[in-house]
Amino acid sequence: MFGIGKKRDREIESALDELRGADTVAFGGVGIAGTLLPVTEAYRRVEAALADDPEGVRGELDRLLAEATPAGRVYAATLLERADPSTGRAAWTALGDDPAEFGTFTGCVMGRTTLRDYTAEHLSRG
């Protein structure tokens, strides 16, 4: 699929599956101990794969954007933006009307938001 190596391909596919079913967005450590959630680790694996093989991962990100949970779509749009800012902006814009909810985690603070609100905040920063 990716052409990076069979073991690594399986790891990336597993990470994509984790993102596809994500219910929480957390880009860093959470809680007092700063523990990385499995979905954050998955995001980092896909991010590294994107840096190594942008062409091989790009199609997977497009599928993730179309098929994933709301939190998974946030991860997909973020990764697409890293690969190509204009494509990422288009992905974020497409999410801007979606009222679907998901969990967020920033440090010790857990919350909930909608794709609409998260997208508006993201686009206003950037």
C-alpha positions as CSV (number, residue, x, y, z in Angstrom):
1,M,0.0,0.0,0.0
2,F,2.6,2.6,1.1
3,G,5.7,0.9,-0.2
4,I,7.6,1.7,3.0
5,G,7.9,-1.9,4.3
6,K,5.4,-4.5,5.3
7,K,5.7,-4.2,9.0
8,R,5.7,-0.4,8.8
9,D,2.7,-0.5,6.4
10,R,0.8,-2.6,9.0
11,E,1.6,-0.1,11.7
12,I,0.5,2.8,9.6
13,E,-2.7,1.0,8.6
14,S,-3.4,0.3,12.3
15,A,-2.7,3.9,13.1
16,L,-5.2,5.0,10.4
17,D,-7.8,2.7,11.8
18,E,-7.3,4.2,15.3
19,L,-7.8,7.7,13.8
20,R,-10.8,6.5,11.8
21,G,-12.6,5.6,15.0
22,A,-11.3,8.5,17.2
23,D,-13.6,10.0,19.7
24,T,-11.2,12.6,21.1
25,V,-8.7,15.1,19.7
26,A,-5.5,15.4,21.7
27,F,-2.3,16.5,20.0
28,G,-0.1,16.3,23.2
29,G,0.0,14.6,26.5
30,V,-3.0,14.6,28.7
31,G,-3.6,14.6,32.5
32,I,-1.1,15.4,35.2
33,A,1.3,12.8,33.9
34,G,1.1,14.1,30.3
35,T,0.2,10.6,29.1
36,L,-0.2,10.2,25.3
37,L,-3.5,8.7,24.3
38,P,-3.4,5.9,21.8
39,V,-5.1,8.2,19.2
40,T,-2.3,10.8,19.7
41,E,0.3,8.1,19.2
42,A,-1.5,7.0,16.0
43,Y,-1.6,10.6,14.8
44,R,2.2,10.9,15.3
45,R,2.8,7.6,13.4
46,V,0.7,8.8,10.4
47,E,2.4,12.2,10.6
48,A,5.8,10.5,10.4
49,A,4.7,8.3,7.5
50,L,3.4,11.4,5.7
51,A,6.8,13.0,6.0
52,D,8.5,9.8,4.6
53,D,6.0,9.0,1.9
54,P,3.6,11.9,1.1
55,E,2.3,10.4,-2.1
56,G,1.6,7.0,-0.4
57,V,-0.2,8.5,2.6
58,R,-2.2,11.3,0.8
59,G,-4.9,9.0,-0.5
60,E,-5.4,7.5,2.9
61,L,-5.9,10.9,4.4
62,D,-8.5,11.7,1.8
63,R,-10.3,8.5,2.8
64,L,-9.9,9.3,6.4
65,L,-11.5,12.7,5.9
66,A,-14.5,11.1,4.2
67,E,-15.0,8.1,6.4
68,A,-13.8,8.9,9.9
69,T,-15.6,10.0,13.1
70,P,-15.7,13.8,13.7
71,A,-12.5,13.6,15.7
72,G,-10.8,11.5,13.0
73,R,-11.7,14.1,10.4
74,V,-10.0,16.7,12.5
75,Y,-6.8,14.6,12.5
76,A,-7.2,14.1,8.7
77,A,-7.7,17.8,8.0
78,T,-4.7,18.6,10.2
79,L,-2.5,16.1,8.4
80,L,-3.7,17.3,5.0
81,E,-2.9,20.8,5.9
82,R,0.7,19.8,6.8
83,A,1.1,18.0,3.5
84,D,-0.4,20.9,1.4
85,P,-1.8,24.0,3.0
86,S,-4.3,24.8,0.3
87,T,-5.7,21.2,0.4
88,G,-5.8,21.4,4.1
89,R,-7.7,24.7,4.1
90,A,-10.2,23.2,1.7
91,A,-10.6,20.2,4.0
92,W,-11.2,22.5,7.0
93,T,-13.7,24.6,5.0
94,A,-15.6,21.4,4.1
95,L,-15.9,20.6,7.8
96,G,-17.2,24.1,8.7
97,D,-20.9,23.4,8.6
98,D,-20.8,20.0,10.4
99,P,-22.6,20.1,13.8
100,A,-21.2,16.7,14.9
101,E,-19.6,16.6,18.4
102,F,-16.4,15.1,19.7
103,G,-14.2,15.3,22.7
104,T,-11.1,17.4,23.1
105,F,-8.2,17.2,25.5
106,T,-5.6,19.9,26.1
107,G,-3.3,19.1,29.0
108,C,-5.6,18.4,31.9
109,V,-8.6,20.0,30.4
110,M,-11.2,17.8,28.8
111,G,-14.0,19.3,26.8
112,R,-16.5,18.8,24.0
113,T,-17.0,20.8,20.8
114,T,-18.5,20.5,17.3
115,L,-16.7,20.3,14.0
116,R,-18.3,23.7,13.2
117,D,-16.9,25.4,16.2
118,Y,-13.5,23.7,16.1
119,T,-13.1,24.5,12.4
120,A,-14.1,28.2,12.9
121,E,-11.5,28.5,15.7
122,H,-8.8,26.7,13.6
123,L,-9.5,28.9,10.5
124,S,-9.5,32.1,12.6
125,R,-5.9,31.3,13.9
126,G,-4.6,30.9,10.5
